[in-house]
């Protein structure tokens, strides 16, 4: 039976809750994903047509991420037990859901191969809880399992996997930037970057990696084809004061 009404467009963007705007990872698409309240929207930037709506959250979305292979999206909402939903990008269908015992969920991030999903939020003792989920079997209907978990006293505002290693992550927050490693025994261990005076009263708000982003101009390519350069492994971190490190 055909529906009486069909949703075509949602007006609104919710930057007060979720600042994220991300590109689709599907080759050939010019689609951005953003949030409007409790809904995640995929919109074609050339035609302004909203292609997909991801419905299911019962509270405003606070963060989301897109897997490198483009086939999965994860989004989260805060609450007494924060909820994370994992979506099939092509069908906008929720294929799995997990809860975390945190009230403030800061960020979620896929590993480079899409096997793991890392999440960060504050627990009931006001400490940062890093949880890494194994989501490799969600397409087969299996529930994600916790691969590693760690509680930190260091503030975390952003956490991302290394683009070349599932076992290494980088985080940043108030007065700190830290590198993390998941050991063979599934423990998460961190080491701090020595920042000296740069750390004083500084909120480090976001980070990203240069790896694989080398432009064609660096190679003198006439056909403007981008090429990856695995030797470039720099990490850039931005601060609330407008500095990039």
Secondary structure by P-SEA (a helix, b strand, c coil): ccccccccccccccccccccccccccccccbbbbbcccbbbbbccccccccccccccccccccccccccccbbbbbccccbbbbbbbccccccccccccccccccccccccccccbbbbbbbccccbbbbbbbbcccccccccccccbbbbbcccccccccccccccccccccccccccccccccccccccccccccccccccccccccccccccccccccccbbbbbbcccbbbbbbccccccc
